[in-house]
Amino acid sequence: MKEYKFVEVEFTGLVKSTLYAHREIIEEYAKKGYTYINAIPTELVGYGSIKKMDLVFEIEK
């Protein structure tokens, strides 16, 4: 059976200053044995710019 974990990432300020925050989260969960599956936008602003997204991970339980 697989277990799924959703981790919210919020982009604030200038996009370039926060563009790499997701990488640390993906590496952190990989060390715990999770596999990164996908990113799902959960909040959009302006012309479809992503403000928040969920990173989706899975692990075999």
C-alpha positions as CSV (number, residue, x, y, z in Angstrom):
1,M,0.0,0.0,0.0
2,K,1.2,3.5,-0.8
3,E,1.0,6.5,1.4
4,Y,0.9,10.0,0.0
5,K,2.2,13.2,1.6
6,F,1.3,16.8,0.4
7,V,3.7,19.6,1.3
8,E,2.7,23.2,0.6
9,V,5.2,25.6,-0.9
10,E,4.4,29.3,-1.0
11,F,6.2,31.7,-3.3
12,T,6.6,35.2,-1.8
13,G,8.4,38.3,-3.0
14,L,10.3,38.1,-6.2
15,V,10.0,34.8,-8.0
16,K,13.8,34.5,-8.6
17,S,14.4,34.8,-4.8
18,T,12.1,31.8,-4.0
19,L,12.3,29.7,-7.1
20,Y,14.6,27.0,-5.5
21,A,12.8,26.5,-2.2
22,H,11.1,23.3,-3.6
23,R,14.5,21.7,-4.2
24,E,15.3,21.5,-0.5
25,I,12.0,20.0,0.3
26,I,12.3,17.4,-2.4
27,E,15.8,16.4,-1.2
28,E,14.6,16.3,2.4
29,Y,11.7,13.8,1.6
30,A,14.0,11.7,-0.7
31,K,16.3,11.1,2.3
32,K,13.2,9.9,4.2
33,G,12.5,7.4,1.4
34,Y,9.7,9.2,-0.4
35,T,9.5,9.5,-4.1
36,Y,8.5,12.9,-5.6
37,I,5.4,12.5,-7.8
38,N,4.1,15.9,-8.9
39,A,3.4,19.5,-8.1
40,I,-0.2,20.8,-8.0
41,P,-0.9,24.5,-8.1
42,T,-3.3,25.5,-5.3
43,E,-3.3,29.3,-5.5
44,L,-2.8,31.5,-8.5
45,V,-2.3,35.3,-8.7
46,G,-2.1,37.8,-11.5
47,Y,-1.8,36.3,-14.9
48,G,-1.8,32.7,-13.7
49,S,1.4,33.0,-11.7
50,I,1.6,30.3,-9.0
51,K,1.6,31.6,-5.5
52,K,1.2,28.3,-3.7
53,M,1.5,24.7,-4.8
54,D,1.5,21.2,-3.2
55,L,4.5,18.9,-3.8
56,V,3.2,15.3,-3.8
57,F,5.3,12.5,-2.5
58,E,4.7,8.8,-2.1
59,I,6.2,6.0,0.0
60,E,5.5,2.3,0.1
61,K,4.0,1.3,3.5
